[in-house]
Amino acid sequence: MAETAITTVLAKVAELVAWEAAVLLEVGDDVRLLRDKLEWLHTFIRDADRRRRRRDDEFVAVWVRQTRDVAFEAEDALDDFLHRAGRRKAALGSRCALGCWWPGGCAGQVALRHDLSGRIRQIRKRLDKISENRADYNIEHTPAPAWAACSSSATTLAAWDDLEEYTVGLDKYSDMLKEQLLDDSVPARALVAIAGESSIGKTTLARKVYQSLEVRNHFEIRTWTVLPHKCRAADVLRDIHEQMTSQLRRTPSASNSKQAVEDACDDKAFGPGKDISNQLYRSMTGRRYLVVIDGSVAVTDWNSLRASLPDEGNGSRVLLITDLEGLEVVGHAQAGHTYDPIELTRLSPESTYEVFRRRVFGARGDCPGRYKSRYYQDVFRITRGLPLSIVVLAGILRSKELPAEWDEVMAQLAPPAREQQRGGSGGSSNSWPRIMSRAFDDLPHHLKSCFLYLAAMRESTPVDAQRLVRLWVAEGFVRPRRGSTMEEVGQGYLKELISRCMVQLVDKDDFGAVLTVVVHDRLHAFAQDEAQEASFIESHDSTDVLAPATVRRLAVLNSTTDRYVQLSNALPKLRSIICDLVEGRRVRSSNFIRTSDLSFLHASKFLRVIDIQGLELKRLPNEIGSMIHLRYLGLRCGHLEKLPSTIGNLVNLQSLILGGRHVLEVPAAFWRIATLRHVVARFALPSRALGNLHSLQTLHGVQPRGWGGDYNPLGKAANLRSLELGELTSEHADALEAALENLDLLEHLALRGDPLPSSVFSVPSLRRLQSLRLMGAMDEPEGPSCAEDVRYIRPNLTRLSMWNTEVGQKFVDMLAELPSLAELTMMYDSYDGDRLAFVETGFPSLQKLKLGLPELEEWTVAPGSMPGLGTLTLCRCARMQMLPEALAGMRELEEVVLYSMPDIVSRIKEDEGQDYHKVKHVPVIQTIY
């Protein structure tokens, strides 16, 4: 896509112009003329890209490709100049003032500017020739309409976060699916299948039922595996086992001993020669499970999966989500019960319009009456009832003005007369490319790059929004906006993509920030095709990485963990590399990708982004310090032991994300990188003051070294939003309090150590704090002296998690005053006592409460306390004698979860339990022994 290439070069020109005026001597005019030429081309290329995508003019395709190639050449010239100038500046350092080495005192700098000037002149000549060819071959410019934002006359639209996956028209299928999953008349393990064409709503239906209260209450273990391309049976089994052990670690059941749970989670089971199939079978034994497989699976792989799952007559189920061809698996199932497949069909005209209406106007809104009948017919004629087509069309029209812009879009997307005459479902399959292309063309310039970047992520797999936005910022896609951080602007971009239905919202926090998103496989396929065609991103799996030397962004995605990845070719044009090789699984020593360093990147001097998971990497090469363009360095490698001293040379670094078990020493020069925004690594913080880290927003995993007195090590990091510190002791108390007093913008704080300062509840500066996690004993178990003011100085605290804090009743009474507290977790020795009381009118906003207090015998709740409680989880409170009477009056309570509490379970049995009346109104009561 030439449009994004030109946008990138214009950003680089702006970066160069932002340098001191001395840099532009002798090349300033050339740079400005190049910028002017590119800006004019930018206005033409959008229409050309759209026509190229329709493949209606080969001349246009050639013109677009040549224009893109010249834009790449300009980017290379500018990056090479910036790289060489930056290296020279770093080498000279303090030996020569800026005025000495730039304006004219150095022959090397003269040659450098002369070289850039000559390259820019050649590029402009090529652009002039391309423009002449456009005229010679009569390539006309027919600009697409510049769509305006929604006018005040239009009906109020749904909010960006009100776009839930409505299952309109799927109710009958939902009932059928629940009936098969919860069927007590078939105790044997059974296969349930949902089938239908792509984009028909199979995953949407399954996800709704999977997350329903009835299903969550019925199964002890629930796993969901999305099958990637070219996966193997062992990959599927390993993924199921990972999810199962993760659930067991969070909520071990009493029916299994602690040793049994540890055996199920034992990493040694994955060593050389170990059979994952046998391990999964033993771990699943004794548990009712629901295993969801989303994708097409071969018959041989299905047989391996079936043999690895026990059938104990306890109602376990395997749910297969597949296309019509995948039903062959159901037909070849050789043993066990198999239900008739649930085959989804397209939506009726009524259901089609209902989905469209809700997507555009929200649950209660609707199209103005005088237009409704017209668009009722148009929407169905274009989409033919295919859900994905409906929501993408809704995304296009959400911000368009009624009726003029709506009519224009409908006319563009209406199927030809011959397709309308055929009717049936054929029209939609042919109209889908038109809908998708129109949705993509409608995106602003900056959002096109952001959307295409999703081609580097896994299809149909949740994507961490925080990581995605940081990558966008590092790539230069996010434009600065006065009064907002780059991350806040990036969140806005993501919300706009959600609003346009190009990306699906998975989860958000209580303050409106997007946490995870997912891209439908057909939208992902479009992004990959367009990114490949435009040389924006090259995507490969690990079995076939044949990246050419001209590749600029490379994504290596696979699900296997024991194959080699060959990346030995030099990649001199590379700007970004994203490798996700293990899909979040624990990396084991025998299954590492066989690479001991990043030698294949040594020739990639223009790198801006390195984001790699799955390499056997213990050290970074010293050459990493020469990659001075690097903005994002993410290495989730568990065995990383050492960082080179040259890492302090990465003067443009914004994000450093390191995974690993070792505490790493980092050179002092690193803490003087002024561009640092996010540091997530097990680092030892030095005893001396850090540099001027005015841009630093995230600091996670760090441990203090040599702190003492009232010295403030974070005095120059006043813009921190998120801080996590470990290994704190009493020696650090004064320094920590001095640091906290300076962090007015802090929103998340996690502290681990012994003791922890109770002043985290009384320091006035932390008024924006939203999330607090404490792991360790508090220095004042009854709370700070100014506890009565906690409601005013912690007005935004929403989530509080305490582990082993050993606080007393007065401390809990203080917490009850917090006005916004919605989630409270108290685990193990977080409370020091056997009697706990929640006072009247306490915890006014609490929605989720989790108590895991082994010593607790009596818990009383006064009337009016926790009026909005929705979920109550009690974990291993084995000595608790009864449930509080106040639960009977909590009408908002939707779920009670009891882990390892047999006495309480016996007390809530229907008709005979003494506490049954307290919870009989609760829709879901989950008991796991």
Residue pairs with C-beta under 8 A, 6 or more apart in sequence:
1 49
1 68
1 448
1 452
1 530
1 531
1 533
1 534
1 536
2 45
2 48
2 49
2 64
2 65
2 67
2 68
2 71
2 534
3 42
3 45
3 46
3 49
3 445
3 448
4 445
4 448
4 449
4 452
4 534
4 536
5 67
5 68
5 71
5 72
5 75
5 534
5 535
5 536
6 38
6 41
6 42
6 45
6 67
6 71
7 42
7 445
7 446
7 449
8 71
8 75
8 449
8 476
9 38
9 71
9 74
9 75
9 78
10 35
10 38
10 39
10 42
11 476
12 74
12 75
12 78
12 79
12 82
13 31
13 34
13 35
13 38
13 78
15 78
15 82
16 23
16 24
16 31
16 78
16 81
16 82
17 24
17 31
17 32
17 35
20 98
20 102
22 98
22 99
22 102
22 103
23 85
23 102
24 31
25 102
25 103
25 104
25 113
26 110
26 113
26 114
26 117
27 113
27 116
27 117
27 120
30 116
30 117
30 120
30 121
30 124
31 120
33 120
33 124
34 74
34 120
34 123
34 124
37 124
37 127
38 71
38 74
38 127
41 67
41 127
42 445
43 143
44 141
45 64
45 67
46 143
46 144
46 441
46 445
47 141
47 142
47 143
47 144
48 60
48 63
48 64
48 67
48 139
48 141
49 64
49 441
50 144
50 437
50 441
51 57
51 60
51 142
52 60
52 61
52 64
53 437
53 441
53 530
54 437
55 61
57 139
59 137
59 138
59 139
60 139
63 130
63 133
63 134
63 137
63 139
66 130
66 133
67 127
67 130
68 534
68 535
70 123
70 126
70 127
70 130
72 535
72 552
72 573
73 123
73 126
74 120
74 123
76 573
76 606
77 116
77 119
77 120
77 123
78 116
79 606
79 629
80 116
80 606
81 112
81 115
81 116
82 629
83 605
83 606
83 628
83 629
84 112
85 109
85 112
86 628
86 651
87 626
87 628
88 101
88 108
88 109
88 112
89 101
90 628
90 649
90 651
92 101
96 105
100 106
101 109
102 109
104 110
133 139
144 441
145 405
145 408
147 399
147 400
147 405
147 442
148 401
148 405
149 399
150 157
150 398
150 399
150 400
150 401
151 401
153 401
153 402
154 401
154 402
155 361
155 365
155 366
155 367
155 368
155 402
156 361
156 362
156 365
157 360
157 361
157 362
157 365
157 398
157 399
158 358
158 359
158 360
158 361
158 362
158 363
158 365
158 398
159 362
160 495
160 496
160 498
160 499
160 505
161 495
161 498
161 505
161 508
161 512
162 362
162 363
163 359
163 391
163 498
163 499
163 501
163 504
163 505
165 204
165 207
165 208
165 504
166 354
166 355
166 358
166 359
167 174
167 201
167 204
167 205
167 208
168 347
168 351
168 354
168 355
168 358
169 347
169 348
169 351
169 352
169 354
169 355
170 201
170 204
170 205
170 208
170 344
173 194
173 205
173 342
173 344
174 205
174 208
174 209
176 342
177 192
177 194
177 205
177 206
177 209
177 319
177 342
178 209
178 212
178 214
178 215
180 190
180 192
180 317
180 339
180 342
181 192
181 209
181 215
181 218
181 290
181 317
181 319
182 214
182 215
182 218
182 315
183 190
183 315
184 315
186 315
186 337
187 313
187 314
187 315
188 311
188 313
188 336
188 337
189 309
189 310
189 311
189 312
189 316
189 317
189 318
189 336
189 337
190 316
190 317
190 318
190 336
190 337
190 338
190 339
191 317
191 318
191 320
191 330
191 333
191 336
191 337
191 338
191 339
192 317
192 318
192 319
192 320
192 339
192 342
193 319
193 320
193 321
193 322
193 326
193 327
193 329
193 330
193 338
193 339
193 341
193 342
194 202
194 205
194 206
194 319
194 320
194 321
194 322
194 341
194 342
194 344
195 202
195 322
195 323
195 324
195 326
195 327
195 341
195 342
195 343
195 344
196 202
196 323
196 324
196 343
196 344
196 345
197 323
197 324
197 386
198 323
198 521
198 522
199 386
199 387
199 388
199 389
199 432
199 520
199 522
200 344
200 345
200 346
200 386
200 387
201 344
201 387
202 321
202 322
202 344
203 294
203 321
203 460
204 387
205 344
206 292
206 294
206 319
206 321
209 215
210 222
210 224
210 290
210 292
210 319
213 894
213 895
213 923
213 924
214 924
215 222
215 290
216 222
216 895
216 924
216 926
217 924
217 925
217 926
218 288
218 290
218 315
219 288
219 289
219 290
219 316
219 317
220 253
220 287
220 288
220 289
220 928
221 244
221 247
221 284
221 287
221 288
221 289
221 290
222 247
222 289
222 290
222 292
223 239
223 240
223 243
223 244
223 289
223 290
223 291
223 292
224 243
224 292
224 294
225 236
225 239
225 240
225 243
225 291
225 292
225 293
225 294
226 294
226 295
226 458
226 459
226 460
226 461
227 236
227 293
227 294
227 295
227 296
227 297
228 235
228 295
228 458
228 459
228 461
228 557
228 558
228 559
228 583
229 541
230 541
230 543
230 558
230 559
231 559
231 560
232 301
232 559
232 560
233 300
233 301
233 304
233 305
234 276
234 277
235 559
235 560
235 561
236 293
236 297
236 301
236 305
237 276
237 277
237 280
237 304
237 305
237 308
238 270
238 276
238 561
238 585
239 559
239 583
239 585
240 280
240 291
241 276
241 279
241 280
241 283
242 584
242 585
242 586
244 264
244 280
244 283
244 284
244 289
245 264
245 265
245 283
248 261
248 264
248 265
249 261
249 265
251 875
251 897
251 899
251 928
252 258
252 261
252 899
252 900
253 261
253 287
253 899
253 900
253 928
253 929
254 876
254 899
254 900
254 901
254 902
254 928
254 929
255 286
255 928
255 929
256 264
256 286
263 282
263 283
264 282
264 283
267 586
267 588
268 274
269 276
269 279
270 276
270 279
270 588
270 590
270 591
271 588
271 590
272 590
276 308
277 304
277 307
277 308
278 308
280 308
280 309
281 307
281 308
281 309
281 310
284 309
284 310
285 310
285 312
286 312
287 314
287 316
288 314
288 315
288 316
289 309
289 316
289 317
290 316
290 317
290 318
290 319
291 305
291 309
291 316
291 317
291 318
291 319
292 318
292 319
292 321
293 305
293 318
293 319
293 320
293 321
294 321
294 460
295 321
295 322
295 326
296 322
296 323
296 325
296 326
297 305
297 320
297 322
297 326
297 329
298 329
299 328
299 329
299 332
302 329
302 332
302 333
303 334
305 318
306 318
306 333
306 334
306 335
306 336
309 316
309 318
310 316
311 336
320 326
320 329
320 330
322 329
324 343
327 341
330 338
330 341
346 384
346 385
346 386
346 425
346 428
347 355
347 385
347 386
347 387
347 390
348 385
349 376
349 377
349 380
349 385
351 385
352 379
352 380
352 383
352 385
352 390
353 375
353 376
353 379
353 380
355 387
355 390
355 391
355 394
356 379
356 383
356 390
356 393
356 394
357 365
357 366
357 367
359 390
359 391
359 394
359 395
359 398
359 501
360 367
360 394
360 397
360 398
361 367
366 372
367 375
367 402
368 402
371 402
371 403
371 406
375 406
375 410
378 410
378 414
379 390
379 393
381 414
381 415
381 420
381 427
382 389
382 393
382 410
382 413
382 414
382 415
382 427
382 428
382 431
382 435
383 389
383 390
383 393
383 428
383 431
383 435
384 424
384 425
384 426
384 427
384 428
384 431
385 425
385 428
386 425
386 428
386 429
386 432
388 432
388 520
388 522
388 523
389 428
389 431
389 432
389 435
391 501
392 435
392 436
392 439
392 501
392 502
392 523
393 413
393 435
393 439
394 501
395 439
395 499
395 500
395 501
395 502
396 409
396 435
396 438
396 439
396 442
396 500
397 405
397 406
397 409
398 499
398 500
398 501
399 499
399 500
400 406
400 409
409 438
412 434
412 438
413 431
413 434
413 435
413 438
414 420
415 427
415 430
415 431
419 426
419 427
419 430
419 431
420 427
432 522
436 522
436 523
436 526
439 500
439 501
439 502
440 448
440 451
440 526
440 530
442 500
443 451
443 500
443 502
446 477
446 478
446 479
446 493
447 493
447 496
447 497
449 475
449 477
449 536
450 472
450 477
450 493
450 494
450 497
451 497
451 502
451 503
451 527
452 527
452 530
452 531
452 534
452 536
452 537
453 468
453 471
453 472
453 475
453 477
453 537
454 463
454 468
454 503
454 519
454 524
454 527
455 524
455 527
455 528
455 530
455 531
455 532
455 536
455 537
455 539
455 555
456 537
456 539
456 553
456 555
456 557
456 576
456 578
457 463
457 468
457 519
457 524
457 580
458 557
458 580
458 583
459 519
459 521
459 524
459 525
460 518
460 519
460 520
460 521
460 524
461 518
461 583
462 506
462 516
462 517
462 518
463 516
463 517
463 518
463 519
464 515
464 516
465 491
465 494
465 513
465 514
465 515
465 516
465 517
466 515
467 611
467 634
467 657
468 494
468 517
469 478
469 487
469 490
469 491
469 493
469 494
470 487
470 490
470 632
470 654
470 655
470 677
470 678
471 578
471 609
471 611
471 632
472 478
472 490
472 493
473 486
473 487
473 490
473 631
473 654
473 655
473 677
474 608
474 609
474 631
474 632
474 654
474 655
475 575
475 576
475 608
475 609
475 631
476 608
477 493
478 486
478 489
478 490
478 493
479 489
480 486
480 489
481 488
481 489
484 492
485 697
486 677
487 677
487 697
491 513
491 514
494 503
494 514
494 517
495 514
497 503
498 504
498 505
498 514
498 517
502 519
502 523
503 517
503 518
503 519
503 523
504 517
504 518
504 519
504 520
505 514
505 517
506 515
506 516
506 517
506 518
507 514
507 515
507 516
508 514
508 515
509 515
510 770
510 798
510 799
510 822
511 770
511 798
519 527
528 537
528 539
530 536
531 537
531 539
532 538
532 539
535 550
535 551
535 552
536 552
536 553
537 553
537 554
537 555
537 576
538 547
538 548
538 551
538 553
538 554
538 555
539 555
539 556
539 557
540 546
540 547
540 554
540 555
540 556
540 557
541 556
541 557
541 558
542 556
542 557
542 558
542 560
542 563
542 564
542 565
542 581
542 593
543 558
543 563
545 556
545 565
545 566
545 567
547 554
547 567
547 569
547 571
549 569
549 570
549 571
549 572
549 573
550 573
551 571
551 573
551 574
552 573
552 574
552 575
552 576
553 574
553 575
553 576
553 577
553 578
553 609
554 571
554 574
554 576
554 577
554 578
555 577
555 578
555 579
556 565
556 567
556 577
556 578
556 579
556 580
556 581
557 579
557 580
557 581
558 565
558 581
559 583
560 581
561 581
561 582
561 585
561 587
561 588
561 591
561 614
562 590
562 591
563 593
564 593
564 594
565 579
565 581
565 593
565 595
567 595
567 600
568 600
569 600
570 600
570 602
570 603
570 604
571 577
571 600
571 601
571 603
571 604
572 603
572 604
572 605
572 606
573 604
573 606
574 601
574 604
574 606
574 607
575 606
575 607
575 608
575 609
576 607
576 608
576 609
576 610
576 611
577 601
577 604
577 607
577 609
577 610
577 611
577 612
578 609
578 611
578 612
579 611
579 612
579 613
579 614
579 615
580 613
580 614
581 593
581 613
581 614
581 615
582 613
582 614
586 638
587 614
587 637
587 638
589 616
589 639
592 614
592 615
592 616
593 614
593 615
593 616
594 616
595 615
595 616
595 617
596 616
596 617
596 618
597 617
597 619
597 620
597 621
598 610
598 615
598 617
598 620
598 621
598 624
599 621
601 607
601 610
601 627
602 621
602 623
604 627
605 626
605 627
605 629
606 629
607 627
607 629
607 630
608 629
608 630
608 631
608 632
609 630
609 631
609 632
610 630
610 632
610 633
610 634
610 635
611 632
611 634
611 657
612 634
612 635
612 636
612 637
613 634
613 635
613 636
613 637
613 659
614 636
614 637
615 635
615 637
616 637
616 639
617 635
617 637
617 639
617 640
618 639
618 640
618 641
618 642
619 640
619 641
619 642
619 643
619 644
620 635
620 640
620 642
620 643
620 644
620 647
621 644
622 644
622 645
622 646
623 646
624 630
624 633
624 644
624 646
624 647
624 650
625 644
625 645
625 646
625 647
625 648
625 649
625 650
626 646
626 649
627 650
628 649
628 650
628 651
628 652
629 652
630 650
630 652
630 653
631 652
631 653
631 654
631 655
631 675
632 653
632 654
632 655
632 657
633 650
633 653
633 655
633 656
633 657
633 658
634 655
634 656
634 657
634 658
635 657
635 658
635 659
636 657
636 658
636 659
637 658
637 659
637 660
638 659
638 660
638 661
639 660
639 661
639 662
640 658
640 659
640 660
640 662
640 664
641 660
641 662
641 664
642 664
642 665
643 664
643 665
643 666
643 667
645 667
645 669
647 666
647 667
647 669
647 670
648 667
648 668
648 669
648 670
648 672
648 673
649 669
650 673
651 673
651 674
651 675
652 675
653 673
653 675
653 676
654 675
654 676
654 677
654 678
654 695
655 677
655 678
655 679
656 676
656 678
656 679
656 680
656 681
657 678
657 680
657 681
658 664
658 680
658 681
658 682
660 681
660 682
661 682
662 682
663 682
663 683
663 684
663 703
664 681
664 682
664 683
664 684
665 683
665 684
666 681
666 683
666 684
668 686
668 688
671 686
671 690
671 691
671 693
672 690
672 691
672 692
673 691
674 691
674 692
674 693
674 694
674 695
675 695
676 693
676 695
676 696
677 695
677 696
677 697
677 698
678 696
678 697
678 698
679 696
679 698
679 699
679 700
679 702
680 698
680 700
680 701
681 700
681 701
681 702
682 701
682 702
682 703
683 701
683 702
683 703
684 702
684 703
684 704
684 705
685 702
685 703
685 704
685 705
685 707
685 713
686 705
686 706
686 713
687 705
687 706
687 707
687 708
687 713
688 713
689 711
689 712
689 713
689 715
689 716
690 713
690 714
690 716
690 717
691 716
692 716
693 716
693 717
694 716
694 717
694 718
694 719
695 719
696 717
696 719
696 720
697 719
697 720
697 721
697 722
698 720
698 721
698 722
698 723
699 714
699 717
699 720
699 722
699 723
699 724
700 722
700 723
700 724
700 750
701 724
701 726
702 724
702 725
702 726
703 725
703 726
703 727
704 713
704 725
704 727
704 728
704 732
704 735
704 736
707 713
707 731
707 732
707 735
707 736
708 731
708 732
708 734
708 735
709 734
709 735
710 734
710 735
710 737
710 738
711 734
711 735
711 738
712 735
712 738
712 739
712 742
713 735
713 739
714 720
714 723
714 739
714 742
714 743
715 738
715 739
715 742
717 743
718 742
718 743
718 744
718 745
719 745
720 743
720 745
720 746
721 745
721 746
721 747
721 748
722 746
722 747
722 748
722 749
723 743
723 746
723 748
723 749
723 750
724 748
724 749
724 750
724 751
724 773
725 736
725 750
725 751
725 752
725 753
726 751
726 752
726 753
727 752
727 753
728 736
728 751
728 752
728 753
728 754
728 756
728 776
729 753
729 754
729 755
730 755
730 779
732 753
733 755
733 757
733 779
736 751
736 757
737 757
737 759
737 763
740 746
740 749
740 759
740 760
740 763
740 765
740 766
741 763
741 764
741 765
742 765
743 765
743 766
744 765
744 766
744 767
744 768
745 768
746 765
746 766
746 768
746 769
747 768
747 769
747 770
747 771
748 769
748 770
748 771
748 772
749 760
749 766
749 769
749 771
749 772
749 773
750 772
750 773
750 774
750 775
751 760
751 773
751 774
751 775
751 776
752 775
752 776
753 775
753 776
754 776
754 777
755 776
755 777
755 778
755 779
756 774
756 775
756 776
756 777
756 778
756 779
756 805
757 778
757 779
758 778
758 779
758 780
758 783
758 784
758 811
759 784
760 766
760 772
760 774
761 783
761 784
761 787
761 790
761 793
761 794
761 814
762 784
762 785
762 786
762 787
762 789
762 790
762 793
763 793
764 793
766 793
766 794
767 793
767 794
767 795
767 796
768 796
769 794
769 796
769 797
770 796
770 797
770 798
770 799
771 797
771 798
771 799
771 800
772 797
772 799
772 800
772 801
773 800
773 801
773 803
774 800
774 801
774 802
774 803
774 805
775 803
775 804
775 805
776 803
776 804
776 805
777 804
777 805
777 806
778 805
778 806
778 807
778 811
781 805
781 806
781 807
781 808
781 811
781 832
782 807
782 808
782 810
782 811
783 807
783 810
783 811
783 814
786 793
787 810
787 811
787 813
787 814
787 817
788 817
790 814
790 815
790 817
790 818
791 817
791 818
791 819
794 818
795 819
795 820
796 820
797 818
797 820
797 821
798 820
798 821
798 822
798 823
799 821
799 822
799 823
800 815
800 818
800 821
800 823
800 824
800 825
801 823
801 824
801 825
801 827
802 825
802 826
802 827
802 830
803 827
803 828
803 830
804 827
804 828
804 829
804 830
805 826
805 829
805 830
805 831
806 829
806 830
806 831
806 832
807 830
807 831
807 832
808 831
808 832
808 833
809 833
809 835
809 836
809 837
812 831
812 836
812 837
812 838
813 839
813 842
815 821
815 824
815 843
816 838
816 839
816 842
816 843
816 865
817 842
818 843
818 845
819 844
819 845
820 845
821 843
821 845
821 846
822 845
822 846
822 847
822 848
823 846
823 847
823 848
823 849
824 843
824 846
824 848
824 849
824 850
825 849
825 850
825 852
826 850
826 851
826 852
826 853
827 850
827 852
827 853
827 875
828 852
828 853
828 854
829 855
830 853
831 853
831 855
831 856
833 855
833 856
834 855
834 856
834 857
834 858
834 879
835 856
835 857
835 858
835 859
835 860
836 851
836 853
836 856
836 858
836 859
836 860
837 859
837 860
837 861
837 862
838 859
838 860
838 861
838 862
838 865
838 866
838 884
839 862
839 865
840 862
840 863
840 864
840 865
841 862
841 864
841 865
842 862
842 865
842 866
843 849
843 865
843 866
843 869
844 867
844 868
845 868
846 866
846 868
846 869
847 868
847 869
847 870
847 871
848 869
848 870
848 871
848 873
849 866
849 869
849 871
849 872
849 873
850 873
850 874
850 875
851 859
851 873
851 874
851 875
851 877
852 874
852 875
852 876
852 877
853 877
854 876
854 877
854 878
854 879
855 879
856 877
856 879
856 880
857 879
857 880
857 881
858 880
858 881
859 877
859 880
859 883
859 884
860 884
861 884
861 885
861 886
861 887
862 886
863 886
863 889
865 886
866 886
866 890
867 890
867 892
868 892
869 890
869 892
869 893
870 892
870 893
870 894
870 895
871 893
871 894
871 895
871 896
871 897
872 887
872 893
872 895
872 896
872 897
873 896
873 897
873 899
874 880
874 896
874 897
874 898
874 899
874 901
874 904
875 899
875 900
875 901
876 899
876 900
876 901
877 901
877 904
878 900
878 901
878 903
880 901
880 903
880 904
881 903
882 904
882 907
882 914
882 915
883 904
883 907
883 908
883 915
883 918
883 919
884 918
885 918
887 893
887 896
887 918
887 919
888 917
888 918
888 919
888 921
891 921
893 919
893 921
893 922
894 922
894 923
894 924
895 922
895 923
895 924
895 925
895 926
896 919
896 922
896 924
896 925
896 926
897 925
897 926
897 928
898 904
898 905
898 925
898 926
898 927
898 928
899 928
900 928
900 929
901 927
902 929
904 915
905 927
905 929
906 913
907 913
907 914
907 915
907 916
908 915
908 916
908 918
908 919
908 925
909 916
910 916
910 920
919 925
